[in-house]
Amino acid sequence: MSESALNRVIDGIDIETYLSCQNEEEGKFLARKLGEELNLGEIDVVFSEFDGFGVRVRLRKYVVKPGEKYNWLA
């Protein structure tokens, strides 16, 4: 099968990780910076939870945004 798997993504790709930081705001900043460093372009922080030592974050990179042309319908 030679078709790209990326063309089969319905909406987005999530990345979840834990970042060492001083507070939740710093954690969100670092999460966005991580997205830049991974060359993901515009990302959204869809979840964050600070526990006193760091933050658990989930980043989402939309491959197909709501309302765009859906490749998987063709």
Residue, then its C-alpha position, 0 to 999 in steps of 0.5 A: m500500500s503506497e498511500s500516505a498514512l497522513n492523508r488518512v488522519i481525520d482531524g489531528i495528531d496529539i502529543e502528550t508529555y510531562l514537562s518540568c516547570q515552575n507553574e502551569e503558565e510556564g508549562k504551557f509556554l514550554a509546550r508551545k515551544l516544544g511544538e515549534e522545536l518539532n517543526l509542527g507549526e501552529i499547535d493547540v494545548v488541549f490539556s494541561e495539569f500542573d502538579g507542583f513539580g511540572v505539567r502534564v500537557r497534551l498538544r494537538k496539531y490539526v492536520v485537517k481543521p473543522g470545515e476544511k476539505y476532507n481528503w478521506l471523503a474523496 
